[in-house]
Amino acid sequence: MNRFFFLLLFTCFLLTGCVKQQVLDKVTIPIVCAYDEAPNDQIELTIAAPKFQAGKPDSVSTILYSKVGYTSRNILQLINMRLNRPINPGKFSVALFEKNLAAKGLADELDVTLRDAQSSRTKYMAVVDGKTKEMLQANFSSNEEKGMFLFNLLDTNVRNGLVPRQNLHDFEYSFLGKGMDPFLPLLKLQNNQVVITGLALFKDDKYVMSLNEKQMRVMKLLLQNVKHGTLEAKLDNGSYIAVVNVGSKVNYRIGKDAKSPKVTIYIMLKGEILESMGIHSPKQEQQRIKDRFEKDLTATGMDLIQLFKKEGIDPLGLGDFVRSKTRNWNEAEWKKEYRTLNVSLNVKVNLTEMGIRK
């Protein structure tokens, strides 16, 4: 028994030597890959990698590599011919796509990435309103490496901000799944600053339209439970109220009529009033504030749902939800029925606190 155990242990040690190893000092570790449209149906691939200065461990800058070609893999090979340390494409943490290129479809580029076993499925993706190369060339991050800045920008706003979660894994699931469509954050370079301006919506793998900041805020409430973020509303007297979202829950339900399904979306939101301009006694106005927020959220949410139905896109995954509750669900028939689908939204706001001030 002991001989067998030691033989097995020795075999495991031998197998570890079969794994292809990479020494960090001998590879270029990129963080951002950016895709732009190029003439003659080509793409321009730009890679941003950190550059460390010898003797200055705290000084990190960004170095860009760019090349035009027909396939991203061939472009990487051409870029490697200029480097003394080969690029490791499996280390990309952020992928940027020019809006015009995304409108033509991202299926080819995604296919290459998804076939790569080393590619991280948690990699963030975003659409850029403008040239991605110009964005990476701008001096938008003086105190931090550009790739890490972009990663932290997306990560922070997904975890604690207005942006619904959508990494490579989520995009793949929505793209390949039935009864749903993907979306991505929309970035823009404004006055040498990278700003998240909204949400880019896709039909299959093609970008079709975008949502603004207010619509994106409500979109996140429709998609997932949220425990952060601020909501703002204008009252009838012209004053503004800001409410922090302590915790919201969303629940989808379907009617019993299988021939003509009705989907009802319930949102329960708990909030605290943090700012009330023009209101001296917000506690006495609590019911009026509550009604205003419920009305605004319902109106914006229903406008979004009607817009999605009109454009024939399903970023909320209503088709996937109905499919999970319906026998013999047919995708072709669903696409015909989707534009006339009966969808209602029920929003309940509970203002539990008025802030720490009594």
SVG drawing of the C-alpha trace seen along z (x, -y; Angstrom):
<svg xmlns="http://www.w3.org/2000/svg" viewBox="-55 -75 73 77">
<polyline fill="none" stroke="black" stroke-width="0.4" points="0.0,0.0 2.8,-2.4 4.7,-1.5 1.6,-2.3 1.1,-5.6 4.7,-6.7 4.5,-5.6 1.4,-7.7 3.0,-10.7 6.1,-10.4 3.9,-10.2 2.1,-13.4 5.5,-15.2 6.5,-14.0 3.2,-15.3 3.7,-18.8 6.7,-19.0 4.5,-18.5 2.7,-21.8 3.9,-24.6 5.3,-27.2 5.9,-30.9 8.4,-33.1 7.0,-36.5 10.2,-38.2 10.2,-36.6 6.7,-37.5 4.7,-40.7 1.6,-40.8 -1.0,-43.0 -4.1,-44.3 -6.1,-45.9 -6.8,-44.8 -8.7,-47.3 -10.3,-46.7 -10.9,-49.4 -12.4,-49.2 -9.8,-49.4 -10.1,-49.7 -10.7,-46.7 -12.6,-44.8 -9.5,-44.7 -9.2,-45.4 -6.7,-47.4 -5.6,-45.8 -4.1,-47.9 -2.6,-46.4 -1.8,-48.2 0.7,-46.7 2.4,-48.1 6.0,-49.3 8.2,-49.1 11.3,-51.3 14.4,-49.6 15.2,-50.8 11.8,-52.5 9.3,-49.8 6.6,-52.5 6.9,-54.0 4.6,-52.3 3.7,-53.6 1.8,-52.2 3.2,-51.1 1.0,-50.6 1.5,-48.1 -0.8,-48.5 -1.1,-46.7 -3.6,-46.3 -4.7,-42.9 -7.5,-40.5 -7.3,-38.3 -6.4,-39.2 -4.2,-36.1 -2.1,-37.0 -1.8,-40.6 -0.5,-39.3 2.1,-37.3 3.2,-40.3 3.4,-42.4 5.5,-39.6 8.0,-40.0 8.8,-43.5 9.1,-42.3 11.9,-40.6 9.2,-39.2 6.2,-37.5 2.6,-38.6 0.5,-36.4 -3.1,-36.9 -4.6,-35.0 -3.8,-37.8 -6.1,-40.4 -8.4,-41.9 -10.3,-44.4 -11.4,-44.3 -12.6,-47.4 -14.5,-47.5 -15.1,-50.6 -18.8,-51.3 -18.7,-51.1 -17.0,-47.7 -19.4,-46.4 -22.3,-47.4 -20.9,-45.0 -20.8,-42.2 -18.4,-40.8 -18.9,-37.1 -15.6,-36.5 -13.5,-38.2 -15.4,-36.4 -15.0,-33.1 -11.2,-33.4 -11.3,-34.4 -13.7,-31.7 -11.7,-29.0 -8.6,-30.1 -8.5,-28.0 -6.2,-30.5 -8.6,-33.4 -10.3,-34.7 -14.1,-34.5 -14.2,-37.2 -12.6,-39.7 -14.5,-43.0 -15.7,-44.2 -16.9,-47.6 -18.0,-49.5 -16.2,-52.8 -17.9,-55.7 -14.9,-56.7 -11.6,-55.1 -10.3,-52.8 -6.7,-53.5 -7.2,-57.3 -8.7,-56.6 -5.6,-54.5 -3.3,-57.2 -4.9,-59.9 -3.4,-60.9 -6.5,-60.0 -4.6,-58.3 -1.5,-60.0 -1.2,-58.2 -2.2,-54.7 -1.4,-52.4 -4.1,-52.8 -5.1,-49.2 -5.6,-49.0 -7.4,-52.3 -9.9,-50.9 -10.3,-47.7 -10.9,-49.4 -13.3,-51.9 -15.5,-49.1 -15.1,-46.9 -16.1,-49.7 -19.1,-50.7 -20.3,-47.2 -19.9,-46.3 -21.0,-49.6 -22.3,-51.8 -25.0,-52.0 -23.5,-49.5 -25.2,-46.0 -22.7,-43.1 -21.6,-41.9 -18.2,-40.2 -17.1,-37.8 -18.9,-34.9 -22.2,-36.9 -21.9,-38.2 -21.3,-34.6 -24.2,-33.3 -26.6,-36.0 -25.3,-35.8 -25.4,-32.0 -28.5,-31.5 -32.1,-31.5 -34.5,-34.3 -32.0,-37.0 -29.5,-39.5 -26.3,-40.9 -25.2,-44.4 -22.0,-46.1 -20.9,-49.4 -20.4,-52.3 -17.3,-54.4 -16.3,-57.8 -13.3,-60.0 -14.3,-63.5 -11.8,-66.2 -9.0,-63.6 -11.2,-61.6 -12.7,-58.2 -16.4,-58.3 -19.1,-55.6 -21.9,-57.3 -24.4,-54.5 -25.1,-51.0 -24.6,-49.5 -27.4,-47.1 -26.9,-44.3 -29.1,-42.2 -27.3,-38.8 -23.7,-40.0 -24.4,-43.4 -24.6,-46.7 -27.9,-48.4 -28.5,-51.2 -27.5,-52.7 -29.1,-53.7 -28.3,-56.9 -27.3,-57.1 -30.9,-57.3 -32.1,-54.4 -29.0,-52.3 -29.8,-53.0 -33.3,-51.6 -32.1,-48.8 -29.9,-47.5 -32.9,-47.5 -34.8,-45.4 -32.0,-42.9 -30.7,-42.2 -30.9,-42.8 -29.0,-46.0 -27.7,-47.3 -26.2,-50.6 -26.7,-53.6 -28.6,-56.9 -31.9,-57.7 -33.1,-61.3 -36.6,-62.6 -38.2,-66.0 -41.3,-66.8 -44.3,-68.8 -43.0,-72.0 -39.8,-71.8 -37.6,-70.6 -35.3,-67.6 -34.9,-64.6 -32.0,-62.2 -32.6,-58.7 -29.9,-56.1 -30.8,-52.5 -30.4,-50.5 -31.5,-47.3 -33.8,-46.4 -35.1,-43.0 -36.6,-42.1 -38.8,-39.2 -40.4,-38.0 -43.7,-36.2 -45.7,-34.7 -49.4,-34.4 -51.1,-30.9 -52.3,-31.4 -49.6,-29.6 -51.1,-30.7 -50.7,-34.4 -48.2,-34.7 -48.2,-37.8 -45.1,-38.8 -45.1,-40.9 -41.9,-42.4 -42.0,-43.3 -39.4,-45.7 -39.2,-46.2 -36.9,-49.1 -35.8,-50.3 -34.3,-53.8 -33.0,-56.5 -33.5,-60.2 -30.1,-61.8 -30.7,-65.1 -33.9,-67.2 -33.7,-70.6 -36.6,-72.9 -38.2,-70.5 -37.9,-71.5 -39.7,-68.5 -39.0,-65.5 -40.6,-63.1 -44.0,-64.9 -43.6,-64.6 -42.6,-60.9 -45.7,-59.6 -45.5,-62.2 -41.8,-61.4 -42.6,-57.6 -45.3,-58.0 -43.1,-60.2 -40.3,-57.6 -42.7,-54.8 -44.2,-56.7 -40.9,-57.7 -39.3,-54.2 -42.5,-52.6 -42.6,-55.1 -38.9,-54.8 -39.0,-51.0 -42.1,-50.6 -40.6,-53.0 -37.5,-50.7 -39.5,-47.6 -41.5,-49.1 -38.3,-50.3 -36.8,-46.8 -40.0,-45.3 -40.0,-47.8 -36.3,-47.2 -36.8,-43.4 -34.1,-43.0 -34.3,-41.3 -31.6,-42.4 -33.8,-41.6 -34.0,-37.9 -37.8,-37.8 -37.7,-35.1 -35.4,-32.9 -37.6,-33.4 -40.8,-32.4 -38.9,-29.4 -38.0,-28.2 -41.7,-28.3 -43.3,-27.1 -43.4,-23.6 -42.6,-23.2 -41.2,-26.8 -40.3,-27.7 -37.8,-30.4 -39.1,-31.3 -42.6,-31.7 -41.4,-33.7 -39.6,-36.2 -43.0,-36.9 -44.9,-37.2 -42.2,-39.2 -43.2,-42.6 -46.8,-42.2 -45.9,-40.5 -48.0,-41.7 -45.5,-43.0 -46.4,-45.0 -44.1,-46.6 -45.0,-46.9 -42.7,-49.1 -43.0,-49.5 -40.7,-52.0 -40.3,-51.9 -38.5,-54.9 -37.2,-53.2 -34.9,-56.0 -34.5,-59.7 -30.7,-59.7 -28.8,-60.0 -30.2,-63.4 -33.3,-63.4"/>
</svg>
